[in-house]
Amino acid sequence: MKIIGTTEAGRRLGISDARVRALIMSKRLKAVKVGGAWLIDPKDLDAVKVRKVGRPRKARKASKDKGQFNHCLH
């Protein structure tokens, strides 16, 4: 089994090593800390590979006055 560090994991995922550490701390990425280094099994990267870029969108509220401007179009 080949083990990689946060820098290599970040390179493979296209994210920073700081983001890799954040994923580890949030328990979204499995890793073992040995001394001061996090060690990651490359096959565990699949758990975080499928993700959307950016911040999640807020839920949109349905507007009560959907047709309030319809009278202006006639």
Backbone atoms as SQL, in Angstrom:
CREATE TABLE atoms (id INTEGER PRIMARY KEY, chain TEXT, resi INTEGER, resn TEXT, atom TEXT, x REAL, y REAL, z REAL);
INSERT INTO atoms VALUES
  (1, 'A', 1, 'MET', 'N', 0.853, -1.179, 0.000),
  (2, 'A', 1, 'MET', 'CA', 0.000, 0.000, 0.000),
  (3, 'A', 1, 'MET', 'C', 0.895, 1.237, 0.000),
  (4, 'A', 2, 'LYS', 'N', 0.654, 2.129, -0.956),
  (5, 'A', 2, 'LYS', 'CA', 1.417, 3.371, -1.022),
  (6, 'A', 2, 'LYS', 'C', 0.659, 4.442, -0.248),
  (7, 'A', 3, 'ILE', 'N', 1.370, 5.182, 0.556),
  (8, 'A', 3, 'ILE', 'CA', 0.790, 6.243, 1.376),
  (9, 'A', 3, 'ILE', 'C', 1.306, 7.579, 0.856),
  (10, 'A', 4, 'ILE', 'N', 0.439, 8.598, 0.853),
  (11, 'A', 4, 'ILE', 'CA', 0.838, 9.925, 0.393),
  (12, 'A', 4, 'ILE', 'C', 0.557, 10.953, 1.483),
  (13, 'A', 5, 'GLY', 'N', 1.171, 12.111, 1.333),
  (14, 'A', 5, 'GLY', 'CA', 0.963, 13.200, 2.283),
  (15, 'A', 5, 'GLY', 'C', -0.080, 14.184, 1.769),
  (16, 'A', 6, 'THR', 'N', -0.292, 15.251, 2.516),
  (17, 'A', 6, 'THR', 'CA', -1.313, 16.231, 2.161),
  (18, 'A', 6, 'THR', 'C', -0.968, 16.996, 0.883),
  (19, 'A', 7, 'THR', 'N', 0.308, 17.240, 0.641),
  (20, 'A', 7, 'THR', 'CA', 0.711, 17.966, -0.568),
  (21, 'A', 7, 'THR', 'C', 0.371, 17.160, -1.817),
  (22, 'A', 8, 'GLU', 'N', 0.725, 15.876, -1.814),
  (23, 'A', 8, 'GLU', 'CA', 0.431, 15.008, -2.953),
  (24, 'A', 8, 'GLU', 'C', -1.071, 14.800, -3.105),
  (25, 'A', 9, 'ALA', 'N', -1.775, 14.641, -1.998),
  (26, 'A', 9, 'ALA', 'CA', -3.230, 14.479, -2.050),
  (27, 'A', 9, 'ALA', 'C', -3.871, 15.722, -2.657),
  (28, 'A', 10, 'GLY', 'N', -3.394, 16.894, -2.265),
  (29, 'A', 10, 'GLY', 'CA', -3.900, 18.140, -2.824),
  (30, 'A', 10, 'GLY', 'C', -3.635, 18.245, -4.312),
  (31, 'A', 11, 'ARG', 'N', -2.464, 17.834, -4.727),
  (32, 'A', 11, 'ARG', 'CA', -2.127, 17.863, -6.160),
  (33, 'A', 11, 'ARG', 'C', -3.063, 16.953, -6.945),
  (34, 'A', 12, 'ARG', 'N', -3.318, 15.763, -6.425),
  (35, 'A', 12, 'ARG', 'CA', -4.204, 14.817, -7.118),
  (36, 'A', 12, 'ARG', 'C', -5.657, 15.289, -7.151),
  (37, 'A', 13, 'LEU', 'N', -6.068, 15.999, -6.117),
  (38, 'A', 13, 'LEU', 'CA', -7.451, 16.474, -6.047),
  (39, 'A', 13, 'LEU', 'C', -7.647, 17.857, -6.683),
  (40, 'A', 14, 'GLY', 'N', -6.539, 18.554, -6.939),
  (41, 'A', 14, 'GLY', 'CA', -6.630, 19.900, -7.501),
  (42, 'A', 14, 'GLY', 'C', -7.000, 20.943, -6.459),
  (43, 'A', 15, 'ILE', 'N', -6.605, 20.694, -5.209),
  (44, 'A', 15, 'ILE', 'CA', -6.883, 21.628, -4.114),
  (45, 'A', 15, 'ILE', 'C', -5.598, 21.854, -3.323),
  (46, 'A', 16, 'SER', 'N', -5.611, 22.806, -2.424),
  (47, 'A', 16, 'SER', 'CA', -4.420, 23.099, -1.624),
  (48, 'A', 16, 'SER', 'C', -4.239, 22.060, -0.522),
  (49, 'A', 17, 'ASP', 'N', -3.030, 21.971, -0.009),
  (50, 'A', 17, 'ASP', 'CA', -2.795, 21.038, 1.099),
  (51, 'A', 17, 'ASP', 'C', -3.532, 21.498, 2.354),
  (52, 'A', 18, 'ALA', 'N', -3.752, 22.810, 2.485),
  (53, 'A', 18, 'ALA', 'CA', -4.544, 23.317, 3.621),
  (54, 'A', 18, 'ALA', 'C', -5.985, 22.815, 3.527),
  (55, 'A', 19, 'ARG', 'N', -6.527, 22.774, 2.310),
  (56, 'A', 19, 'ARG', 'CA', -7.895, 22.256, 2.122),
  (57, 'A', 19, 'ARG', 'C', -7.941, 20.761, 2.415),
  (58, 'A', 20, 'VAL', 'N', -6.893, 20.036, 2.056),
  (59, 'A', 20, 'VAL', 'CA', -6.818, 18.600, 2.371),
  (60, 'A', 20, 'VAL', 'C', -6.870, 18.418, 3.884),
  (61, 'A', 21, 'ARG', 'N', -6.102, 19.235, 4.615),
  (62, 'A', 21, 'ARG', 'CA', -6.118, 19.135, 6.082),
  (63, 'A', 21, 'ARG', 'C', -7.498, 19.474, 6.637),
  (64, 'A', 22, 'ALA', 'N', -8.176, 20.446, 6.024),
  (65, 'A', 22, 'ALA', 'CA', -9.535, 20.789, 6.464),
  (66, 'A', 22, 'ALA', 'C', -10.489, 19.618, 6.237),
  (67, 'A', 23, 'LEU', 'N', -10.336, 18.917, 5.122),
  (68, 'A', 23, 'LEU', 'CA', -11.166, 17.731, 4.858),
  (69, 'A', 23, 'LEU', 'C', -10.891, 16.633, 5.878),
  (70, 'A', 24, 'ILE', 'N', -9.639, 16.507, 6.276),
  (71, 'A', 24, 'ILE', 'CA', -9.270, 15.514, 7.295),
  (72, 'A', 24, 'ILE', 'C', -9.904, 15.890, 8.633),
  (73, 'A', 25, 'MET', 'N', -9.783, 17.152, 9.012),
  (74, 'A', 25, 'MET', 'CA', -10.317, 17.603, 10.300),
  (75, 'A', 25, 'MET', 'C', -11.841, 17.491, 10.359),
  (76, 'A', 26, 'SER', 'N', -12.503, 17.656, 9.218),
  (77, 'A', 26, 'SER', 'CA', -13.963, 17.548, 9.191),
  (78, 'A', 26, 'SER', 'C', -14.425, 16.097, 9.021),
  (79, 'A', 27, 'LYS', 'N', -13.467, 15.171, 9.027),
  (80, 'A', 27, 'LYS', 'CA', -13.741, 13.722, 8.927),
  (81, 'A', 27, 'LYS', 'C', -14.294, 13.309, 7.566),
  (82, 'A', 28, 'ARG', 'N', -14.110, 14.139, 6.543),
  (83, 'A', 28, 'ARG', 'CA', -14.555, 13.778, 5.197),
  (84, 'A', 28, 'ARG', 'C', -13.487, 12.979, 4.453),
  (85, 'A', 29, 'LEU', 'N', -12.242, 13.068, 4.924),
  (86, 'A', 29, 'LEU', 'CA', -11.133, 12.330, 4.326),
  (87, 'A', 29, 'LEU', 'C', -10.405, 11.576, 5.429),
  (88, 'A', 30, 'LYS', 'N', -10.267, 10.271, 5.235),
  (89, 'A', 30, 'LYS', 'CA', -9.572, 9.449, 6.232),
  (90, 'A', 30, 'LYS', 'C', -8.066, 9.674, 6.136),
  (91, 'A', 31, 'ALA', 'N', -7.418, 9.781, 7.286),
  (92, 'A', 31, 'ALA', 'CA', -5.970, 9.949, 7.343),
  (93, 'A', 31, 'ALA', 'C', -5.480, 9.569, 8.733),
  (94, 'A', 32, 'VAL', 'N', -4.180, 9.297, 8.823),
  (95, 'A', 32, 'VAL', 'CA', -3.547, 8.965, 10.095),
  (96, 'A', 32, 'VAL', 'C', -2.424, 9.966, 10.314),
  (97, 'A', 33, 'LYS', 'N', -2.357, 10.513, 11.513),
  (98, 'A', 33, 'LYS', 'CA', -1.288, 11.465, 11.820),
  (99, 'A', 33, 'LYS', 'C', -0.134, 10.721, 12.476),
  (100, 'A', 34, 'VAL', 'N', 1.051, 10.845, 11.882),
  (101, 'A', 34, 'VAL', 'CA', 2.270, 10.245, 12.415),
  (102, 'A', 34, 'VAL', 'C', 3.269, 11.370, 12.613),
  (103, 'A', 35, 'GLY', 'N', 3.604, 11.630, 13.868),
  (104, 'A', 35, 'GLY', 'CA', 4.443, 12.793, 14.159),
  (105, 'A', 35, 'GLY', 'C', 3.666, 14.044, 13.811),
  (106, 'A', 36, 'GLY', 'N', 4.205, 14.861, 12.927),
  (107, 'A', 36, 'GLY', 'CA', 3.508, 16.068, 12.508),
  (108, 'A', 36, 'GLY', 'C', 2.893, 15.956, 11.121),
  (109, 'A', 37, 'ALA', 'N', 2.954, 14.752, 10.526),
  (110, 'A', 37, 'ALA', 'CA', 2.474, 14.590, 9.147),
  (111, 'A', 37, 'ALA', 'C', 1.216, 13.735, 9.073),
  (112, 'A', 38, 'TRP', 'N', 0.300, 14.123, 8.176),
  (113, 'A', 38, 'TRP', 'CA', -0.883, 13.322, 7.893),
  (114, 'A', 38, 'TRP', 'C', -0.537, 12.360, 6.766),
  (115, 'A', 39, 'LEU', 'N', -0.903, 11.091, 6.953),
  (116, 'A', 39, 'LEU', 'CA', -0.676, 10.064, 5.939),
  (117, 'A', 39, 'LEU', 'C', -2.020, 9.585, 5.413),
  (118, 'A', 40, 'ILE', 'N', -2.128, 9.531, 4.086),
  (119, 'A', 40, 'ILE', 'CA', -3.397, 9.241, 3.432),
  (120, 'A', 40, 'ILE', 'C', -3.219, 8.092, 2.452),
  (121, 'A', 41, 'ASP', 'N', -4.155, 7.165, 2.475),
  (122, 'A', 41, 'ASP', 'CA', -4.177, 6.089, 1.483),
  (123, 'A', 41, 'ASP', 'C', -4.809, 6.681, 0.219),
  (124, 'A', 42, 'PRO', 'N', -4.141, 6.610, -0.928),
  (125, 'A', 42, 'PRO', 'CA', -4.679, 7.233, -2.148),
  (126, 'A', 42, 'PRO', 'C', -6.092, 6.772, -2.521),
  (127, 'A', 43, 'LYS', 'N', -6.449, 5.541, -2.207),
  (128, 'A', 43, 'LYS', 'CA', -7.801, 5.084, -2.566),
  (129, 'A', 43, 'LYS', 'C', -8.876, 5.804, -1.750),
  (130, 'A', 44, 'ASP', 'N', -8.507, 6.411, -0.620),
  (131, 'A', 44, 'ASP', 'CA', -9.465, 7.185, 0.182),
  (132, 'A', 44, 'ASP', 'C', -9.779, 8.544, -0.450),
  (133, 'A', 45, 'LEU', 'N', -8.991, 8.951, -1.450),
  (134, 'A', 45, 'LEU', 'CA', -9.247, 10.227, -2.129),
  (135, 'A', 45, 'LEU', 'C', -10.553, 10.177, -2.921),
  (136, 'A', 46, 'ASP', 'N', -10.971, 8.981, -3.337),
  (137, 'A', 46, 'ASP', 'CA', -12.218, 8.850, -4.099),
  (138, 'A', 46, 'ASP', 'C', -13.421, 9.367, -3.320),
  (139, 'A', 47, 'ALA', 'N', -13.355, 9.309, -2.004),
  (140, 'A', 47, 'ALA', 'CA', -14.476, 9.755, -1.165),
  (141, 'A', 47, 'ALA', 'C', -14.716, 11.257, -1.281),
  (142, 'A', 48, 'VAL', 'N', -13.705, 12.016, -1.641),
  (143, 'A', 48, 'VAL', 'CA', -13.857, 13.476, -1.735),
  (144, 'A', 48, 'VAL', 'C', -13.661, 14.009, -3.151),
  (145, 'A', 49, 'LYS', 'N', -13.407, 13.136, -4.113),
  (146, 'A', 49, 'LYS', 'CA', -13.190, 13.587, -5.492),
  (147, 'A', 49, 'LYS', 'C', -14.437, 14.185, -6.110),
  (148, 'A', 50, 'VAL', 'N', -15.586, 13.585, -5.861),
  (149, 'A', 50, 'VAL', 'CA', -16.832, 14.053, -6.464),
  (150, 'A', 50, 'VAL', 'C', -17.384, 15.165, -5.589),
  (151, 'A', 51, 'ARG', 'N', -17.163, 16.389, -6.022),
  (152, 'A', 51, 'ARG', 'CA', -17.651, 17.530, -5.271),
  (153, 'A', 51, 'ARG', 'C', -17.901, 18.674, -6.223),
  (154, 'A', 52, 'LYS', 'N', -18.820, 19.528, -5.855),
  (155, 'A', 52, 'LYS', 'CA', -19.119, 20.699, -6.663),
  (156, 'A', 52, 'LYS', 'C', -18.174, 21.823, -6.259),
  (157, 'A', 53, 'VAL', 'N', -17.794, 22.621, -7.208),
  (158, 'A', 53, 'VAL', 'CA', -16.903, 23.744, -6.953),
  (159, 'A', 53, 'VAL', 'C', -17.711, 24.897, -6.366),
  (160, 'A', 54, 'GLY', 'N', -17.147, 25.561, -5.399),
  (161, 'A', 54, 'GLY', 'CA', -17.766, 26.749, -4.832),
  (162, 'A', 54, 'GLY', 'C', -18.686, 26.476, -3.662),
  (163, 'A', 55, 'ARG', 'N', -19.306, 27.519, -3.222),
  (164, 'A', 55, 'ARG', 'CA', -20.187, 27.488, -2.066),
  (165, 'A', 55, 'ARG', 'C', -21.566, 26.989, -2.483),
  (166, 'A', 56, 'PRO', 'N', -22.218, 26.193, -1.626),
  (167, 'A', 56, 'PRO', 'CA', -23.579, 25.741, -1.952),
  (168, 'A', 56, 'PRO', 'C', -24.529, 26.928, -2.068),
  (169, 'A', 57, 'ARG', 'N', -25.489, 26.828, -2.983),
  (170, 'A', 57, 'ARG', 'CA', -26.462, 27.906, -3.166),
  (171, 'A', 57, 'ARG', 'C', -27.461, 27.910, -2.024),
  (172, 'A', 58, 'LYS', 'N', -27.925, 29.096, -1.680),
  (173, 'A', 58, 'LYS', 'CA', -28.965, 29.225, -0.666),
  (174, 'A', 58, 'LYS', 'C', -30.293, 28.815, -1.287),
  (175, 'A', 59, 'ALA', 'N', -31.170, 28.278, -0.466),
  (176, 'A', 59, 'ALA', 'CA', -32.504, 27.919, -0.942),
  (177, 'A', 59, 'ALA', 'C', -33.253, 29.202, -1.293),
  (178, 'A', 60, 'ARG', 'N', -33.948, 29.189, -2.413),
  (179, 'A', 60, 'ARG', 'CA', -34.702, 30.371, -2.840),
  (180, 'A', 60, 'ARG', 'C', -36.100, 30.303, -2.256),
  (181, 'A', 61, 'LYS', 'N', -36.553, 31.422, -1.751),
  (182, 'A', 61, 'LYS', 'CA', -37.910, 31.504, -1.222),
  (183, 'A', 61, 'LYS', 'C', -38.874, 31.762, -2.372),
  (184, 'A', 62, 'ALA', 'N', -40.029, 31.146, -2.305),
  (185, 'A', 62, 'ALA', 'CA', -41.057, 31.396, -3.312),
  (186, 'A', 62, 'ALA', 'C', -41.650, 32.783, -3.056),
  (187, 'A', 63, 'SER', 'N', -41.768, 33.555, -4.084),
  (188, 'A', 63, 'SER', 'CA', -42.297, 34.906, -3.945),
  (189, 'A', 63, 'SER', 'C', -43.820, 34.878, -3.886),
  (190, 'A', 64, 'LYS', 'N', -44.383, 35.609, -2.915),
  (191, 'A', 64, 'LYS', 'CA', -45.838, 35.706, -2.786),
  (192, 'A', 64, 'LYS', 'C', -46.414, 36.547, -3.920),
  (193, 'A', 65, 'ASP', 'N', -45.635, 37.515, -4.393),
  (194, 'A', 65, 'ASP', 'CA', -46.125, 38.463, -5.395),
  (195, 'A', 65, 'ASP', 'C', -45.526, 38.160, -6.770),
  (196, 'A', 66, 'LYS', 'N', -45.643, 36.931, -7.216),
  (197, 'A', 66, 'LYS', 'CA', -45.039, 36.553, -8.491),
  (198, 'A', 66, 'LYS', 'C', -45.535, 37.397, -9.645),
  (199, 'A', 67, 'GLY', 'N', -46.813, 37.745, -9.650),
  (200, 'A', 67, 'GLY', 'CA', -47.367, 38.462, -10.780),
  (201, 'A', 67, 'GLY', 'C', -47.485, 39.954, -10.561),
  (202, 'A', 68, 'GLN', 'N', -46.726, 40.508, -9.655),
  (203, 'A', 68, 'GLN', 'CA', -46.901, 41.912, -9.314),
  (204, 'A', 68, 'GLN', 'C', -46.567, 42.863, -10.453),
  (205, 'A', 69, 'PHE', 'N', -45.764, 42.445, -11.410),
  (206, 'A', 69, 'PHE', 'CA', -45.383, 43.346, -12.500),
  (207, 'A', 69, 'PHE', 'C', -46.055, 42.978, -13.827),
  (208, 'A', 70, 'ASN', 'N', -46.949, 42.019, -13.791),
  (209, 'A', 70, 'ASN', 'CA', -47.621, 41.612, -15.035),
  (210, 'A', 70, 'ASN', 'C', -48.412, 42.755, -15.657),
  (211, 'A', 71, 'HIS', 'N', -48.976, 43.625, -14.849),
  (212, 'A', 71, 'HIS', 'CA', -49.779, 44.727, -15.385),
  (213, 'A', 71, 'HIS', 'C', -48.922, 45.706, -16.198),
  (214, 'A', 72, 'CYS', 'N', -47.609, 45.739, -15.965),
  (215, 'A', 72, 'CYS', 'CA', -46.731, 46.658, -16.678),
  (216, 'A', 72, 'CYS', 'C', -46.442, 46.173, -18.099),
  (217, 'A', 73, 'LEU', 'N', -46.626, 44.904, -18.344),
  (218, 'A', 73, 'LEU', 'CA', -46.279, 44.343, -19.649),
  (219, 'A', 73, 'LEU', 'C', -47.396, 44.487, -20.673),
  (220, 'A', 74, 'HIS', 'N', -48.581, 44.848, -20.272),
  (221, 'A', 74, 'HIS', 'CA', -49.713, 44.936, -21.195),
  (222, 'A', 74, 'HIS', 'C', -49.857, 46.288, -21.795);
